[in-house]
Amino acid sequence: MPGLFPLPAALKKINSILLFLACVVLVLSIIVAVLNMTLRPFGHPITGSFELMGYGSALVTALGLGFSQEKKSHIAVDILFKRFPSNLKKWFNFTGLLVSGLFFAAVAWRLFAFALDLRANEELSETLMLPFYPVTMVVSMGLLVLTANLLWDAVRIFRPATRQGPAD
């Protein structure tokens, strides 16, 4: 597995970049929401703010998935598994990560195919007439980065501890 060692550094960089983009989208979404709430009483709501908030929510969620997996900032229920022998826990963890990785890879692939279909059919949002496919492609990319993180975590489970170092 020596060829895989540079992957964590690349994944960390990708995760950080996507998280930064998610933060930018979140700040922009907040600005749109505040402006819309402020201008609405004066009869000047932001047209399409609901659509923009929907796009923003999808982007923030998808762009933060890889970083969330990298930092393990999600819930893990291990009430049953913490009493198992260490080797058995490794196999359960490996299986869970592998199945999750394959699942999200399939979802990313189907979502990307759906985005291509949206592009081919020139599907647009109702109010702002913005194309759906770019956001759908970015969500697919976020799921693909999550997949890479999950599969790398699965690979690392059985890597000898002596080979772990700054690349992790």
Phi and psi in radians as a Rosetta constraint file:
Dihedral C 1 N 2 CA 2 C 2 CIRCULARHARMONIC -1.043 0.35
Dihedral N 2 CA 2 C 2 N 3 CIRCULARHARMONIC -0.515 0.35
Dihedral C 2 N 3 CA 3 C 3 CIRCULARHARMONIC -1.167 0.35
Dihedral N 3 CA 3 C 3 N 4 CIRCULARHARMONIC -0.304 0.35
Dihedral C 3 N 4 CA 4 C 4 CIRCULARHARMONIC -1.531 0.35
Dihedral N 4 CA 4 C 4 N 5 CIRCULARHARMONIC -0.236 0.35
Dihedral C 4 N 5 CA 5 C 5 CIRCULARHARMONIC -1.053 0.35
Dihedral N 5 CA 5 C 5 N 6 CIRCULARHARMONIC -0.637 0.35
Dihedral C 5 N 6 CA 6 C 6 CIRCULARHARMONIC -1.204 0.35
Dihedral N 6 CA 6 C 6 N 7 CIRCULARHARMONIC -0.302 0.35
Dihedral C 6 N 7 CA 7 C 7 CIRCULARHARMONIC -0.979 0.35
Dihedral N 7 CA 7 C 7 N 8 CIRCULARHARMONIC -0.776 0.35
Dihedral C 7 N 8 CA 8 C 8 CIRCULARHARMONIC -1.046 0.35
Dihedral N 8 CA 8 C 8 N 9 CIRCULARHARMONIC -0.681 0.35
Dihedral C 8 N 9 CA 9 C 9 CIRCULARHARMONIC -1.107 0.35
Dihedral N 9 CA 9 C 9 N 10 CIRCULARHARMONIC -0.729 0.35
Dihedral C 9 N 10 CA 10 C 10 CIRCULARHARMONIC -1.157 0.35
Dihedral N 10 CA 10 C 10 N 11 CIRCULARHARMONIC -0.738 0.35
Dihedral C 10 N 11 CA 11 C 11 CIRCULARHARMONIC -1.120 0.35
Dihedral N 11 CA 11 C 11 N 12 CIRCULARHARMONIC -0.716 0.35
Dihedral C 11 N 12 CA 12 C 12 CIRCULARHARMONIC -1.065 0.35
Dihedral N 12 CA 12 C 12 N 13 CIRCULARHARMONIC -0.717 0.35
Dihedral C 12 N 13 CA 13 C 13 CIRCULARHARMONIC -1.142 0.35
Dihedral N 13 CA 13 C 13 N 14 CIRCULARHARMONIC -0.814 0.35
Dihedral C 13 N 14 CA 14 C 14 CIRCULARHARMONIC -1.070 0.35
Dihedral N 14 CA 14 C 14 N 15 CIRCULARHARMONIC -0.799 0.35
Dihedral C 14 N 15 CA 15 C 15 CIRCULARHARMONIC -1.024 0.35
Dihedral N 15 CA 15 C 15 N 16 CIRCULARHARMONIC -0.733 0.35
Dihedral C 15 N 16 CA 16 C 16 CIRCULARHARMONIC -1.158 0.35
Dihedral N 16 CA 16 C 16 N 17 CIRCULARHARMONIC -0.737 0.35
Dihedral C 16 N 17 CA 17 C 17 CIRCULARHARMONIC -1.113 0.35
Dihedral N 17 CA 17 C 17 N 18 CIRCULARHARMONIC -0.797 0.35
Dihedral C 17 N 18 CA 18 C 18 CIRCULARHARMONIC -1.150 0.35
Dihedral N 18 CA 18 C 18 N 19 CIRCULARHARMONIC -0.636 0.35
Dihedral C 18 N 19 CA 19 C 19 CIRCULARHARMONIC -1.137 0.35
Dihedral N 19 CA 19 C 19 N 20 CIRCULARHARMONIC -0.716 0.35
Dihedral C 19 N 20 CA 20 C 20 CIRCULARHARMONIC -1.045 0.35
Dihedral N 20 CA 20 C 20 N 21 CIRCULARHARMONIC -0.783 0.35
Dihedral C 20 N 21 CA 21 C 21 CIRCULARHARMONIC -1.095 0.35
Dihedral N 21 CA 21 C 21 N 22 CIRCULARHARMONIC -0.683 0.35
Dihedral C 21 N 22 CA 22 C 22 CIRCULARHARMONIC -1.080 0.35
Dihedral N 22 CA 22 C 22 N 23 CIRCULARHARMONIC -0.697 0.35
Dihedral C 22 N 23 CA 23 C 23 CIRCULARHARMONIC -1.141 0.35
Dihedral N 23 CA 23 C 23 N 24 CIRCULARHARMONIC -0.711 0.35
Dihedral C 23 N 24 CA 24 C 24 CIRCULARHARMONIC -1.092 0.35
Dihedral N 24 CA 24 C 24 N 25 CIRCULARHARMONIC -0.798 0.35
Dihedral C 24 N 25 CA 25 C 25 CIRCULARHARMONIC -1.106 0.35
Dihedral N 25 CA 25 C 25 N 26 CIRCULARHARMONIC -0.694 0.35
Dihedral C 25 N 26 CA 26 C 26 CIRCULARHARMONIC -1.097 0.35
Dihedral N 26 CA 26 C 26 N 27 CIRCULARHARMONIC -0.773 0.35
Dihedral C 26 N 27 CA 27 C 27 CIRCULARHARMONIC -1.104 0.35
Dihedral N 27 CA 27 C 27 N 28 CIRCULARHARMONIC -0.754 0.35
Dihedral C 27 N 28 CA 28 C 28 CIRCULARHARMONIC -1.103 0.35
Dihedral N 28 CA 28 C 28 N 29 CIRCULARHARMONIC -0.674 0.35
Dihedral C 28 N 29 CA 29 C 29 CIRCULARHARMONIC -1.116 0.35
Dihedral N 29 CA 29 C 29 N 30 CIRCULARHARMONIC -0.715 0.35
Dihedral C 29 N 30 CA 30 C 30 CIRCULARHARMONIC -1.116 0.35
Dihedral N 30 CA 30 C 30 N 31 CIRCULARHARMONIC -0.737 0.35
Dihedral C 30 N 31 CA 31 C 31 CIRCULARHARMONIC -1.060 0.35
Dihedral N 31 CA 31 C 31 N 32 CIRCULARHARMONIC -0.788 0.35
Dihedral C 31 N 32 CA 32 C 32 CIRCULARHARMONIC -1.073 0.35
Dihedral N 32 CA 32 C 32 N 33 CIRCULARHARMONIC -0.775 0.35
Dihedral C 32 N 33 CA 33 C 33 CIRCULARHARMONIC -1.105 0.35
Dihedral N 33 CA 33 C 33 N 34 CIRCULARHARMONIC -0.787 0.35
Dihedral C 33 N 34 CA 34 C 34 CIRCULARHARMONIC -1.145 0.35
Dihedral N 34 CA 34 C 34 N 35 CIRCULARHARMONIC -0.771 0.35
Dihedral C 34 N 35 CA 35 C 35 CIRCULARHARMONIC -1.079 0.35
Dihedral N 35 CA 35 C 35 N 36 CIRCULARHARMONIC -0.721 0.35
Dihedral C 35 N 36 CA 36 C 36 CIRCULARHARMONIC -1.100 0.35
Dihedral N 36 CA 36 C 36 N 37 CIRCULARHARMONIC -0.773 0.35
Dihedral C 36 N 37 CA 37 C 37 CIRCULARHARMONIC -1.191 0.35
Dihedral N 37 CA 37 C 37 N 38 CIRCULARHARMONIC -0.578 0.35
Dihedral C 37 N 38 CA 38 C 38 CIRCULARHARMONIC -1.301 0.35
Dihedral N 38 CA 38 C 38 N 39 CIRCULARHARMONIC -0.714 0.35
Dihedral C 38 N 39 CA 39 C 39 CIRCULARHARMONIC -1.444 0.35
Dihedral N 39 CA 39 C 39 N 40 CIRCULARHARMONIC -0.394 0.35
Dihedral C 39 N 40 CA 40 C 40 CIRCULARHARMONIC -1.018 0.35
Dihedral N 40 CA 40 C 40 N 41 CIRCULARHARMONIC -0.801 0.35
Dihedral C 40 N 41 CA 41 C 41 CIRCULARHARMONIC -1.082 0.35
Dihedral N 41 CA 41 C 41 N 42 CIRCULARHARMONIC -0.376 0.35
Dihedral C 41 N 42 CA 42 C 42 CIRCULARHARMONIC -1.627 0.35
Dihedral N 42 CA 42 C 42 N 43 CIRCULARHARMONIC 0.133 0.35
Dihedral C 42 N 43 CA 43 C 43 CIRCULARHARMONIC 1.414 0.35
Dihedral N 43 CA 43 C 43 N 44 CIRCULARHARMONIC 0.318 0.35
Dihedral C 43 N 44 CA 44 C 44 CIRCULARHARMONIC -2.272 0.35
Dihedral N 44 CA 44 C 44 N 45 CIRCULARHARMONIC 1.075 0.35
Dihedral C 44 N 45 CA 45 C 45 CIRCULARHARMONIC -1.178 0.35
Dihedral N 45 CA 45 C 45 N 46 CIRCULARHARMONIC 2.765 0.35
Dihedral C 45 N 46 CA 46 C 46 CIRCULARHARMONIC -1.378 0.35
Dihedral N 46 CA 46 C 46 N 47 CIRCULARHARMONIC 2.044 0.35
Dihedral C 46 N 47 CA 47 C 47 CIRCULARHARMONIC -1.122 0.35
Dihedral N 47 CA 47 C 47 N 48 CIRCULARHARMONIC 2.271 0.35
Dihedral C 47 N 48 CA 48 C 48 CIRCULARHARMONIC 1.409 0.35
Dihedral N 48 CA 48 C 48 N 49 CIRCULARHARMONIC 0.230 0.35
Dihedral C 48 N 49 CA 49 C 49 CIRCULARHARMONIC -1.079 0.35
Dihedral N 49 CA 49 C 49 N 50 CIRCULARHARMONIC -0.596 0.35
Dihedral C 49 N 50 CA 50 C 50 CIRCULARHARMONIC -1.095 0.35
Dihedral N 50 CA 50 C 50 N 51 CIRCULARHARMONIC -0.752 0.35
Dihedral C 50 N 51 CA 51 C 51 CIRCULARHARMONIC -1.113 0.35
Dihedral N 51 CA 51 C 51 N 52 CIRCULARHARMONIC -0.781 0.35
Dihedral C 51 N 52 CA 52 C 52 CIRCULARHARMONIC -1.082 0.35
Dihedral N 52 CA 52 C 52 N 53 CIRCULARHARMONIC -0.683 0.35
Dihedral C 52 N 53 CA 53 C 53 CIRCULARHARMONIC -1.174 0.35
Dihedral N 53 CA 53 C 53 N 54 CIRCULARHARMONIC -0.647 0.35
Dihedral C 53 N 54 CA 54 C 54 CIRCULARHARMONIC -1.131 0.35
Dihedral N 54 CA 54 C 54 N 55 CIRCULARHARMONIC -0.806 0.35
Dihedral C 54 N 55 CA 55 C 55 CIRCULARHARMONIC -1.052 0.35
Dihedral N 55 CA 55 C 55 N 56 CIRCULARHARMONIC -0.803 0.35
Dihedral C 55 N 56 CA 56 C 56 CIRCULARHARMONIC -1.069 0.35
Dihedral N 56 CA 56 C 56 N 57 CIRCULARHARMONIC -0.738 0.35
Dihedral C 56 N 57 CA 57 C 57 CIRCULARHARMONIC -1.090 0.35
Dihedral N 57 CA 57 C 57 N 58 CIRCULARHARMONIC -0.759 0.35
Dihedral C 57 N 58 CA 58 C 58 CIRCULARHARMONIC -1.103 0.35
Dihedral N 58 CA 58 C 58 N 59 CIRCULARHARMONIC -0.747 0.35
Dihedral C 58 N 59 CA 59 C 59 CIRCULARHARMONIC -1.186 0.35
Dihedral N 59 CA 59 C 59 N 60 CIRCULARHARMONIC -0.785 0.35
Dihedral C 59 N 60 CA 60 C 60 CIRCULARHARMONIC -1.063 0.35
Dihedral N 60 CA 60 C 60 N 61 CIRCULARHARMONIC -0.779 0.35
Dihedral C 60 N 61 CA 61 C 61 CIRCULARHARMONIC -1.096 0.35
Dihedral N 61 CA 61 C 61 N 62 CIRCULARHARMONIC -0.891 0.35
Dihedral C 61 N 62 CA 62 C 62 CIRCULARHARMONIC -1.173 0.35
Dihedral N 62 CA 62 C 62 N 63 CIRCULARHARMONIC -0.685 0.35
Dihedral C 62 N 63 CA 63 C 63 CIRCULARHARMONIC -1.262 0.35
Dihedral N 63 CA 63 C 63 N 64 CIRCULARHARMONIC -0.356 0.35
Dihedral C 63 N 64 CA 64 C 64 CIRCULARHARMONIC -1.616 0.35
Dihedral N 64 CA 64 C 64 N 65 CIRCULARHARMONIC -0.073 0.35
Dihedral C 64 N 65 CA 65 C 65 CIRCULARHARMONIC -1.117 0.35
Dihedral N 65 CA 65 C 65 N 66 CIRCULARHARMONIC -0.802 0.35
Dihedral C 65 N 66 CA 66 C 66 CIRCULARHARMONIC -1.085 0.35
Dihedral N 66 CA 66 C 66 N 67 CIRCULARHARMONIC -0.784 0.35
Dihedral C 66 N 67 CA 67 C 67 CIRCULARHARMONIC -1.104 0.35
Dihedral N 67 CA 67 C 67 N 68 CIRCULARHARMONIC -0.701 0.35
Dihedral C 67 N 68 CA 68 C 68 CIRCULARHARMONIC -1.052 0.35
Dihedral N 68 CA 68 C 68 N 69 CIRCULARHARMONIC -0.733 0.35
Dihedral C 68 N 69 CA 69 C 69 CIRCULARHARMONIC -1.217 0.35
Dihedral N 69 CA 69 C 69 N 70 CIRCULARHARMONIC -0.697 0.35
Dihedral C 69 N 70 CA 70 C 70 CIRCULARHARMONIC -1.040 0.35
Dihedral N 70 CA 70 C 70 N 71 CIRCULARHARMONIC -0.772 0.35
Dihedral C 70 N 71 CA 71 C 71 CIRCULARHARMONIC -1.542 0.35
Dihedral N 71 CA 71 C 71 N 72 CIRCULARHARMONIC -0.058 0.35
Dihedral C 71 N 72 CA 72 C 72 CIRCULARHARMONIC 0.969 0.35
Dihedral N 72 CA 72 C 72 N 73 CIRCULARHARMONIC 0.758 0.35
Dihedral C 72 N 73 CA 73 C 73 CIRCULARHARMONIC -1.638 0.35
Dihedral N 73 CA 73 C 73 N 74 CIRCULARHARMONIC 0.583 0.35
Dihedral C 73 N 74 CA 74 C 74 CIRCULARHARMONIC -2.064 0.35
Dihedral N 74 CA 74 C 74 N 75 CIRCULARHARMONIC 3.009 0.35
Dihedral C 74 N 75 CA 75 C 75 CIRCULARHARMONIC -1.423 0.35
Dihedral N 75 CA 75 C 75 N 76 CIRCULARHARMONIC 2.618 0.35
Dihedral C 75 N 76 CA 76 C 76 CIRCULARHARMONIC -2.440 0.35
Dihedral N 76 CA 76 C 76 N 77 CIRCULARHARMONIC 2.144 0.35
Dihedral C 76 N 77 CA 77 C 77 CIRCULARHARMONIC -1.726 0.35
Dihedral N 77 CA 77 C 77 N 78 CIRCULARHARMONIC 1.952 0.35
Dihedral C 77 N 78 CA 78 C 78 CIRCULARHARMONIC -2.199 0.35
Dihedral N 78 CA 78 C 78 N 79 CIRCULARHARMONIC 0.464 0.35
Dihedral C 78 N 79 CA 79 C 79 CIRCULARHARMONIC -0.999 0.35
Dihedral N 79 CA 79 C 79 N 80 CIRCULARHARMONIC -0.784 0.35
Dihedral C 79 N 80 CA 80 C 80 CIRCULARHARMONIC -1.359 0.35
Dihedral N 80 CA 80 C 80 N 81 CIRCULARHARMONIC -0.748 0.35
Dihedral C 80 N 81 CA 81 C 81 CIRCULARHARMONIC -1.360 0.35
Dihedral N 81 CA 81 C 81 N 82 CIRCULARHARMONIC -0.384 0.35
Dihedral C 81 N 82 CA 82 C 82 CIRCULARHARMONIC -1.186 0.35
Dihedral N 82 CA 82 C 82 N 83 CIRCULARHARMONIC -0.275 0.35
Dihedral C 82 N 83 CA 83 C 83 CIRCULARHARMONIC -1.611 0.35
Dihedral N 83 CA 83 C 83 N 84 CIRCULARHARMONIC -0.108 0.35
Dihedral C 83 N 84 CA 84 C 84 CIRCULARHARMONIC -1.339 0.35
Dihedral N 84 CA 84 C 84 N 85 CIRCULARHARMONIC 2.757 0.35
Dihedral C 84 N 85 CA 85 C 85 CIRCULARHARMONIC -1.068 0.35
Dihedral N 85 CA 85 C 85 N 86 CIRCULARHARMONIC 2.650 0.35
Dihedral C 85 N 86 CA 86 C 86 CIRCULARHARMONIC -0.954 0.35
Dihedral N 86 CA 86 C 86 N 87 CIRCULARHARMONIC -0.778 0.35
Dihedral C 86 N 87 CA 87 C 87 CIRCULARHARMONIC -1.132 0.35
Dihedral N 87 CA 87 C 87 N 88 CIRCULARHARMONIC -0.694 0.35
Dihedral C 87 N 88 CA 88 C 88 CIRCULARHARMONIC -1.182 0.35
Dihedral N 88 CA 88 C 88 N 89 CIRCULARHARMONIC -0.687 0.35
Dihedral C 88 N 89 CA 89 C 89 CIRCULARHARMONIC -1.051 0.35
Dihedral N 89 CA 89 C 89 N 90 CIRCULARHARMONIC -0.691 0.35
Dihedral C 89 N 90 CA 90 C 90 CIRCULARHARMONIC -1.057 0.35
Dihedral N 90 CA 90 C 90 N 91 CIRCULARHARMONIC -0.762 0.35
Dihedral C 90 N 91 CA 91 C 91 CIRCULARHARMONIC -1.185 0.35
Dihedral N 91 CA 91 C 91 N 92 CIRCULARHARMONIC -0.700 0.35
Dihedral C 91 N 92 CA 92 C 92 CIRCULARHARMONIC -1.109 0.35
Dihedral N 92 CA 92 C 92 N 93 CIRCULARHARMONIC -0.766 0.35
Dihedral C 92 N 93 CA 93 C 93 CIRCULARHARMONIC -1.093 0.35
Dihedral N 93 CA 93 C 93 N 94 CIRCULARHARMONIC -0.796 0.35
Dihedral C 93 N 94 CA 94 C 94 CIRCULARHARMONIC -1.031 0.35
Dihedral N 94 CA 94 C 94 N 95 CIRCULARHARMONIC -0.822 0.35
Dihedral C 94 N 95 CA 95 C 95 CIRCULARHARMONIC -1.097 0.35
Dihedral N 95 CA 95 C 95 N 96 CIRCULARHARMONIC -0.762 0.35
Dihedral C 95 N 96 CA 96 C 96 CIRCULARHARMONIC -1.086 0.35
Dihedral N 96 CA 96 C 96 N 97 CIRCULARHARMONIC -0.775 0.35
Dihedral C 96 N 97 CA 97 C 97 CIRCULARHARMONIC -1.153 0.35
Dihedral N 97 CA 97 C 97 N 98 CIRCULARHARMONIC -0.721 0.35
Dihedral C 97 N 98 CA 98 C 98 CIRCULARHARMONIC -1.146 0.35
Dihedral N 98 CA 98 C 98 N 99 CIRCULARHARMONIC -0.805 0.35
Dihedral C 98 N 99 CA 99 C 99 CIRCULARHARMONIC -1.114 0.35
Dihedral N 99 CA 99 C 99 N 100 CIRCULARHARMONIC -0.753 0.35
Dihedral C 99 N 100 CA 100 C 100 CIRCULARHARMONIC -1.090 0.35
Dihedral N 100 CA 100 C 100 N 101 CIRCULARHARMONIC -0.779 0.35
Dihedral C 100 N 101 CA 101 C 101 CIRCULARHARMONIC -1.058 0.35
Dihedral N 101 CA 101 C 101 N 102 CIRCULARHARMONIC -0.777 0.35
Dihedral C 101 N 102 CA 102 C 102 CIRCULARHARMONIC -1.156 0.35
Dihedral N 102 CA 102 C 102 N 103 CIRCULARHARMONIC -0.681 0.35
Dihedral C 102 N 103 CA 103 C 103 CIRCULARHARMONIC -1.077 0.35
Dihedral N 103 CA 103 C 103 N 104 CIRCULARHARMONIC -0.881 0.35
Dihedral C 103 N 104 CA 104 C 104 CIRCULARHARMONIC -1.210 0.35
Dihedral N 104 CA 104 C 104 N 105 CIRCULARHARMONIC -0.485 0.35
Dihedral C 104 N 105 CA 105 C 105 CIRCULARHARMONIC -1.127 0.35
Dihedral N 105 CA 105 C 105 N 106 CIRCULARHARMONIC -0.754 0.35
Dihedral C 105 N 106 CA 106 C 106 CIRCULARHARMONIC -1.137 0.35
Dihedral N 106 CA 106 C 106 N 107 CIRCULARHARMONIC -0.725 0.35
Dihedral C 106 N 107 CA 107 C 107 CIRCULARHARMONIC -1.125 0.35
Dihedral N 107 CA 107 C 107 N 108 CIRCULARHARMONIC -0.753 0.35
Dihedral C 107 N 108 CA 108 C 108 CIRCULARHARMONIC -1.077 0.35
Dihedral N 108 CA 108 C 108 N 109 CIRCULARHARMONIC -0.748 0.35
Dihedral C 108 N 109 CA 109 C 109 CIRCULARHARMONIC -1.110 0.35
Dihedral N 109 CA 109 C 109 N 110 CIRCULARHARMONIC -0.815 0.35
Dihedral C 109 N 110 CA 110 C 110 CIRCULARHARMONIC -1.168 0.35
Dihedral N 110 CA 110 C 110 N 111 CIRCULARHARMONIC -0.642 0.35
Dihedral C 110 N 111 CA 111 C 111 CIRCULARHARMONIC -1.175 0.35
Dihedral N 111 CA 111 C 111 N 112 CIRCULARHARMONIC -0.670 0.35
Dihedral C 111 N 112 CA 112 C 112 CIRCULARHARMONIC -1.138 0.35
Dihedral N 112 CA 112 C 112 N 113 CIRCULARHARMONIC -0.726 0.35
Dihedral C 112 N 113 CA 113 C 113 CIRCULARHARMONIC -1.085 0.35
Dihedral N 113 CA 113 C 113 N 114 CIRCULARHARMONIC -0.685 0.35
Dihedral C 113 N 114 CA 114 C 114 CIRCULARHARMONIC -1.117 0.35
Dihedral N 114 CA 114 C 114 N 115 CIRCULARHARMONIC -0.702 0.35
Dihedral C 114 N 115 CA 115 C 115 CIRCULARHARMONIC -1.094 0.35
Dihedral N 115 CA 115 C 115 N 116 CIRCULARHARMONIC -0.706 0.35
Dihedral C 115 N 116 CA 116 C 116 CIRCULARHARMONIC -1.113 0.35
Dihedral N 116 CA 116 C 116 N 117 CIRCULARHARMONIC -0.648 0.35
Dihedral C 116 N 117 CA 117 C 117 CIRCULARHARMONIC -1.150 0.35
Dihedral N 117 CA 117 C 117 N 118 CIRCULARHARMONIC -0.744 0.35
Dihedral C 117 N 118 CA 118 C 118 CIRCULARHARMONIC -1.057 0.35
Dihedral N 118 CA 118 C 118 N 119 CIRCULARHARMONIC -0.694 0.35
Dihedral C 118 N 119 CA 119 C 119 CIRCULARHARMONIC -1.168 0.35
Dihedral N 119 CA 119 C 119 N 120 CIRCULARHARMONIC -0.769 0.35
Dihedral C 119 N 120 CA 120 C 120 CIRCULARHARMONIC -1.104 0.35
Dihedral N 120 CA 120 C 120 N 121 CIRCULARHARMONIC -0.628 0.35
Dihedral C 120 N 121 CA 121 C 121 CIRCULARHARMONIC -1.559 0.35
Dihedral N 121 CA 121 C 121 N 122 CIRCULARHARMONIC -0.018 0.35
Dihedral C 121 N 122 CA 122 C 122 CIRCULARHARMONIC 0.936 0.35
Dihedral N 122 CA 122 C 122 N 123 CIRCULARHARMONIC 0.816 0.35
Dihedral C 122 N 123 CA 123 C 123 CIRCULARHARMONIC -1.227 0.35
Dihedral N 123 CA 123 C 123 N 124 CIRCULARHARMONIC 2.319 0.35
Dihedral C 123 N 124 CA 124 C 124 CIRCULARHARMONIC -2.198 0.35
Dihedral N 124 CA 124 C 124 N 125 CIRCULARHARMONIC 2.708 0.35
Dihedral C 124 N 125 CA 125 C 125 CIRCULARHARMONIC -1.207 0.35
Dihedral N 125 CA 125 C 125 N 126 CIRCULARHARMONIC 2.770 0.35
Dihedral C 125 N 126 CA 126 C 126 CIRCULARHARMONIC -1.226 0.35
Dihedral N 126 CA 126 C 126 N 127 CIRCULARHARMONIC -0.784 0.35
Dihedral C 126 N 127 CA 127 C 127 CIRCULARHARMONIC -1.595 0.35
Dihedral N 127 CA 127 C 127 N 128 CIRCULARHARMONIC -0.919 0.35
Dihedral C 127 N 128 CA 128 C 128 CIRCULARHARMONIC -1.556 0.35
Dihedral N 128 CA 128 C 128 N 129 CIRCULARHARMONIC -0.157 0.35
Dihedral C 128 N 129 CA 129 C 129 CIRCULARHARMONIC 1.020 0.35
Dihedral N 129 CA 129 C 129 N 130 CIRCULARHARMONIC 0.657 0.35
Dihedral C 129 N 130 CA 130 C 130 CIRCULARHARMONIC -1.540 0.35
Dihedral N 130 CA 130 C 130 N 131 CIRCULARHARMONIC 2.499 0.35
Dihedral C 130 N 131 CA 131 C 131 CIRCULARHARMONIC -1.210 0.35
Dihedral N 131 CA 131 C 131 N 132 CIRCULARHARMONIC 2.483 0.35
Dihedral C 131 N 132 CA 132 C 132 CIRCULARHARMONIC -1.365 0.35
Dihedral N 132 CA 132 C 132 N 133 CIRCULARHARMONIC -0.550 0.35
Dihedral C 132 N 133 CA 133 C 133 CIRCULARHARMONIC -1.093 0.35
Dihedral N 133 CA 133 C 133 N 134 CIRCULARHARMONIC -0.601 0.35
Dihedral C 133 N 134 CA 134 C 134 CIRCULARHARMONIC -1.095 0.35
Dihedral N 134 CA 134 C 134 N 135 CIRCULARHARMONIC -0.734 0.35
Dihedral C 134 N 135 CA 135 C 135 CIRCULARHARMONIC -1.153 0.35
Dihedral N 135 CA 135 C 135 N 136 CIRCULARHARMONIC -0.709 0.35
Dihedral C 135 N 136 CA 136 C 136 CIRCULARHARMONIC -1.103 0.35
Dihedral N 136 CA 136 C 136 N 137 CIRCULARHARMONIC -0.674 0.35
Dihedral C 136 N 137 CA 137 C 137 CIRCULARHARMONIC -1.164 0.35
Dihedral N 137 CA 137 C 137 N 138 CIRCULARHARMONIC -0.688 0.35
Dihedral C 137 N 138 CA 138 C 138 CIRCULARHARMONIC -1.164 0.35
Dihedral N 138 CA 138 C 138 N 139 CIRCULARHARMONIC -0.697 0.35
Dihedral C 138 N 139 CA 139 C 139 CIRCULARHARMONIC -1.089 0.35
Dihedral N 139 CA 139 C 139 N 140 CIRCULARHARMONIC -0.731 0.35
Dihedral C 139 N 140 CA 140 C 140 CIRCULARHARMONIC -1.051 0.35
Dihedral N 140 CA 140 C 140 N 141 CIRCULARHARMONIC -0.740 0.35
Dihedral C 140 N 141 CA 141 C 141 CIRCULARHARMONIC -1.118 0.35
Dihedral N 141 CA 141 C 141 N 142 CIRCULARHARMONIC -0.712 0.35
Dihedral C 141 N 142 CA 142 C 142 CIRCULARHARMONIC -1.056 0.35
Dihedral N 142 CA 142 C 142 N 143 CIRCULARHARMONIC -0.703 0.35
Dihedral C 142 N 143 CA 143 C 143 CIRCULARHARMONIC -1.180 0.35
Dihedral N 143 CA 143 C 143 N 144 CIRCULARHARMONIC -0.604 0.35
Dihedral C 143 N 144 CA 144 C 144 CIRCULARHARMONIC -1.162 0.35
Dihedral N 144 CA 144 C 144 N 145 CIRCULARHARMONIC -0.692 0.35
Dihedral C 144 N 145 CA 145 C 145 CIRCULARHARMONIC -1.165 0.35
Dihedral N 145 CA 145 C 145 N 146 CIRCULARHARMONIC -0.692 0.35
Dihedral C 145 N 146 CA 146 C 146 CIRCULARHARMONIC -1.030 0.35
Dihedral N 146 CA 146 C 146 N 147 CIRCULARHARMONIC -0.768 0.35
Dihedral C 146 N 147 CA 147 C 147 CIRCULARHARMONIC -1.008 0.35
Dihedral N 147 CA 147 C 147 N 148 CIRCULARHARMONIC -0.812 0.35
Dihedral C 147 N 148 CA 148 C 148 CIRCULARHARMONIC -1.058 0.35
Dihedral N 148 CA 148 C 148 N 149 CIRCULARHARMONIC -0.719 0.35
Dihedral C 148 N 149 CA 149 C 149 CIRCULARHARMONIC -1.131 0.35
Dihedral N 149 CA 149 C 149 N 150 CIRCULARHARMONIC -0.761 0.35
Dihedral C 149 N 150 CA 150 C 150 CIRCULARHARMONIC -1.104 0.35
Dihedral N 150 CA 150 C 150 N 151 CIRCULARHARMONIC -0.804 0.35
Dihedral C 150 N 151 CA 151 C 151 CIRCULARHARMONIC -1.195 0.35
Dihedral N 151 CA 151 C 151 N 152 CIRCULARHARMONIC -0.627 0.35
Dihedral C 151 N 152 CA 152 C 152 CIRCULARHARMONIC -1.149 0.35
Dihedral N 152 CA 152 C 152 N 153 CIRCULARHARMONIC -0.701 0.35
Dihedral C 152 N 153 CA 153 C 153 CIRCULARHARMONIC -1.067 0.35
Dihedral N 153 CA 153 C 153 N 154 CIRCULARHARMONIC -0.660 0.35
Dihedral C 153 N 154 CA 154 C 154 CIRCULARHARMONIC -1.126 0.35
Dihedral N 154 CA 154 C 154 N 155 CIRCULARHARMONIC -0.739 0.35
Dihedral C 154 N 155 CA 155 C 155 CIRCULARHARMONIC -1.120 0.35
Dihedral N 155 CA 155 C 155 N 156 CIRCULARHARMONIC -0.691 0.35
Dihedral C 155 N 156 CA 156 C 156 CIRCULARHARMONIC -1.191 0.35
Dihedral N 156 CA 156 C 156 N 157 CIRCULARHARMONIC -0.370 0.35
Dihedral C 156 N 157 CA 157 C 157 CIRCULARHARMONIC -1.008 0.35
Dihedral N 157 CA 157 C 157 N 158 CIRCULARHARMONIC -0.730 0.35
Dihedral C 157 N 158 CA 158 C 158 CIRCULARHARMONIC -1.767 0.35
Dihedral N 158 CA 158 C 158 N 159 CIRCULARHARMONIC 0.143 0.35
Dihedral C 158 N 159 CA 159 C 159 CIRCULARHARMONIC -1.302 0.35
Dihedral N 159 CA 159 C 159 N 160 CIRCULARHARMONIC 2.365 0.35
Dihedral C 159 N 160 CA 160 C 160 CIRCULARHARMONIC -1.044 0.35
Dihedral N 160 CA 160 C 160 N 161 CIRCULARHARMONIC 2.489 0.35
Dihedral C 160 N 161 CA 161 C 161 CIRCULARHARMONIC -1.068 0.35
Dihedral N 161 CA 161 C 161 N 162 CIRCULARHARMONIC -0.513 0.35
Dihedral C 161 N 162 CA 162 C 162 CIRCULARHARMONIC -1.189 0.35
Dihedral N 162 CA 162 C 162 N 163 CIRCULARHARMONIC -0.400 0.35
Dihedral C 162 N 163 CA 163 C 163 CIRCULARHARMONIC -1.566 0.35
Dihedral N 163 CA 163 C 163 N 164 CIRCULARHARMONIC -0.139 0.35
Dihedral C 163 N 164 CA 164 C 164 CIRCULARHARMONIC -1.378 0.35
Dihedral N 164 CA 164 C 164 N 165 CIRCULARHARMONIC 2.434 0.35
Dihedral C 164 N 165 CA 165 C 165 CIRCULARHARMONIC -2.813 0.35
Dihedral N 165 CA 165 C 165 N 166 CIRCULARHARMONIC -2.556 0.35
Dihedral C 165 N 166 CA 166 C 166 CIRCULARHARMONIC -1.092 0.35
Dihedral N 166 CA 166 C 166 N 167 CIRCULARHARMONIC -0.335 0.35
Dihedral C 166 N 167 CA 167 C 167 CIRCULARHARMONIC -1.251 0.35
Dihedral N 167 CA 167 C 167 N 168 CIRCULARHARMONIC -0.256 0.35
